[in-house]
Amino acid sequence: MAGVSLKCGDCGALLKSVEEAQEHAELTKHTDFSESTEAVLNLVCATCGKPCRSKTESDLHTKRTGHTEFTDKTSETTKPISLEVPKNSSSNDVDMTDASTAGEPEELVVPDVDSKLLEELESMGFSKERATRALHFSGNSSLEAAANWIVEHEEDADIDQMPLVSAKSKSEPPKPSLTPEERKAKAQELRERARKKKEEEEKRMEREREKERIRIGKELLEAKRMEEENERKRIIALRKAEKEEERRAREKIRQKLEEDKAERRRKLGLPAEDPNVSKPPPPVVEEKKSSLPVRPATKAEQMRECLRSLKQSNKDDEAKVKTAFNTLLTYVKNAATKPDEEKFRKIRLSNAAFQDRVGKLEGGIKFLELCGFEKIEGDEFLFLPRDKIDRAVLNSAGTELNSAINNPFFGVL
């Protein structure tokens, strides 16, 4: 079977004629061509009439426009390929030209394209080089064909390079097949497509951003839930400890009442109560204190121990104890809520009011030191540095003080 196309051995492209092979060689610098029996496809879109020379072109057209039906007219246009280079002059002229131009480099020029179509493409925002290349390789036939070519070849490395062709093959540009009104309509259609594509991309990005916001929101909610759960467990443990302390205090008071009742019966000469009738509860066995005090494990426990010592050492003067607790609560509250004001973080130890309310009482100054206060200037002041303020410690101190003030059984044991 005679050859019906030329095949580029470098890239595999099928070309219809020697002229196309020459143009392909000029553009790509490929030089390996051979005659092939494989015909160049001619797939025509049944919707818009666009010709496609390969399955790749038809797939790109379908992806861009949604048109899926093509008519295969390959057999209608397939003709045996002529390997002779067309000549525009007689053999004598050719021989003279060949003889005169032998060894001279071939002159390359910018191809002629329709100036109106070029102007339309430039007004749409395409560069002159890209518009010229699109018009040249799309056959310089219409605005739509050039725009389609740009869409299909926008990833080409040389898309923004001015095309060059041989001066011998330069031809007059064909007249545009569309009227000015049709060109404007096509340009508007292309702009509308570009706008819709941009809107779709913006919507996609917005969906991605919304997904990211939802993910971050869930993480923040989970972190907040964990923090609230830990705080709830801490409060439950604190209330449990308070209830246990209250129970022990009531048991001690009940035991004291039983002892007083028994003492009154003895003084009145009454017999002791029959143990079989009403057996007194076993006495509360107090834990034997070690010769060395056991230091509480946490700061909150150390603070509670300071407040318990202060109350027990002044158990005969409830008003003084309550004043001391309220004064300490004021110091802690001011330091936590007004950390930038130094006057709320500095206490003069020699101040008479401070000494009377807190300084002279056992555990008062130690409680402030546990909150972060330090003695400075020769032990003349208690000072809480701004960079050493610990909100968690101050909150624990406030909790312990509120418990000591509101729990009537605090420090009884």
Secondary structure, DSSP 8 states (H G I E B T S, - for coil): ----EEEETTT--EESSHHHHHHHHHHH----EEEESS----EEETTT--EESSHHHHHHHHHHH----EEE-HHHH------S---SS-HHHHHHHHHHHTT----EE-----HHHHHHHHHTT--HHHHHHHHHHTTS--HHHHHHHHHHTTT-TTTTS---EEGGG-------SS-HHHHHHHHHHHHHHHHHHHHHHHHHHHHHHHHHHHHHHHHHHHHHHHHHHHHHHHHHHHHHHHHHHHHHHHHHHHHHHHHHHHHHHHHTT-----TTTS------------SS----SSHHHHHHHHHHHHHHHTTT-HHHHHHHHHHHHHHHHHHHH-TT-GGGSEEETT-HHHIIIIITSTTHHHHHHHTT-EEETTTTEEE--GGG--HHHHHHHHHHHHHHHH-TTTT--
